[in-house]
Amino acid sequence: MNVPEDQRYSSDHEWARTAGDRIRIGITDYAQDALGDVVFVDLPEPGATVESGGLIGEVESTKSVSEIYAPVAGQVVAVNTGLGDAPELMNSDPYGEGWLCEIVPSDPTAVDALLDAGAYRQLTEG
């Protein structure tokens, strides 16, 4: 299982990577593997305000439908529109081209409260 060291993780299996004043969000390699082949993604609207732990979208796979939660509170400023035509990017490149959205956090330090790579590995392997 791929768990990059340069980002943080939620216990709901979302990742968060800081890029300037934004936090890019996606689902982890563990999550995409558990879901199976992703066939549809429902993304939040740009401009939406989200709460930490609040629902921001859904991922539909050949196995199930799973909700996606915001790992931090803030405003959605970008979404990965490419997933509309190619939702399978969430399977093939969950930490790259398969990202979901970008949020400007209401508290930029909130990402520090998320799990680091080692803690996330313990969560998924334990």
C-alpha positions in Angstrom: 0.0 0.0 0.0 1.3 3.4 -1.0 1.3 6.0 1.8 3.3 9.1 0.8 5.2 10.8 3.6 4.5 14.4 2.3 0.9 14.6 3.3 -1.6 14.0 6.1 -4.5 11.5 6.4 -7.9 11.3 8.0 -9.2 8.2 9.7 -11.9 8.2 7.0 -9.2 7.5 4.4 -8.8 10.9 2.8 -5.4 12.5 2.2 -4.6 16.2 2.5 -1.5 17.8 0.9 -0.7 21.5 1.6 0.1 23.6 -1.5 0.5 27.3 -0.7 -2.7 28.5 0.9 -4.7 25.5 -0.4 -5.1 21.9 0.7 -5.5 19.4 -2.0 -7.7 16.4 -1.0 -8.3 12.9 -2.4 -8.9 9.4 -1.2 -6.0 7.1 -0.2 -4.6 4.1 -2.0 -6.1 2.0 0.7 -9.6 3.5 0.1 -9.5 3.1 -3.7 -8.4 -0.5 -3.3 -11.2 -1.3 -0.9 -13.7 0.4 -3.2 -12.7 -1.4 -6.4 -13.2 0.1 -9.8 -14.4 3.7 -9.5 -17.2 4.5 -12.1 -18.6 7.8 -10.9 -17.6 10.7 -8.6 -19.8 13.4 -7.1 -17.7 16.4 -6.3 -18.5 19.5 -4.2 -19.3 22.8 -5.9 -16.5 25.5 -6.1 -17.3 28.2 -3.5 -19.0 25.7 -1.1 -18.1 26.1 2.6 -17.3 22.7 4.2 -16.9 21.7 7.8 -14.2 19.3 9.0 -15.7 15.9 8.9 -18.6 17.1 6.8 -19.8 15.4 3.6 -18.2 16.8 0.4 -19.1 14.1 -2.1 -19.5 10.5 -3.1 -17.5 7.9 -4.9 -19.4 5.1 -6.7 -17.6 1.9 -7.6 -18.5 -1.4 -9.0 -18.8 -2.6 -5.3 -20.5 0.2 -3.5 -21.1 3.9 -2.9 -18.9 5.7 -0.4 -19.1 9.1 1.1 -16.2 11.5 1.1 -15.6 13.7 4.1 -13.6 17.0 4.3 -10.5 16.5 6.5 -10.4 20.2 7.2 -12.9 23.1 7.3 -12.8 25.8 4.7 -14.0 26.9 1.2 -13.8 24.7 -1.9 -11.8 26.7 -4.5 -11.2 24.0 -7.1 -12.5 20.6 -8.2 -10.9 18.0 -10.4 -13.3 18.2 -13.4 -11.3 15.5 -15.2 -12.8 12.9 -13.0 -16.1 13.4 -14.7 -14.7 11.8 -17.9 -12.1 9.6 -16.2 -13.2 8.6 -12.7 -10.8 5.6 -12.9 -8.0 8.0 -12.2 -8.9 7.6 -8.6 -7.8 4.0 -8.9 -4.7 4.4 -11.1 -3.3 7.6 -9.6 -5.1 8.4 -6.2 -2.3 10.8 -5.1 -1.8 12.5 -8.4 -4.3 12.9 -11.2 -7.1 11.3 -9.1 -7.3 14.2 -6.6 -10.8 15.5 -5.7 -10.8 19.1 -4.7 -8.8 21.9 -3.2 -9.9 23.8 -0.1 -8.6 27.1 1.4 -8.8 26.1 5.1 -10.4 28.4 7.6 -7.5 27.4 9.9 -4.3 26.6 8.0 -2.9 24.7 11.0 -5.8 22.3 11.1 -4.0 19.9 8.7 -1.4 19.4 11.4 -4.0 17.6 13.5 -4.5 14.9 10.9 -2.6 11.6 10.9 1.0 11.5 9.6 2.0 8.7 7.2 3.2 6.4 10.1 0.0 6.8 12.1 -2.1 6.2 9.0 -0.1 3.0 8.2 -0.8 1.8 11.8 -4.6 2.5 11.3 -4.8 0.5 8.1 -2.5 -2.3 9.0 -3.7 -2.8 12.6 
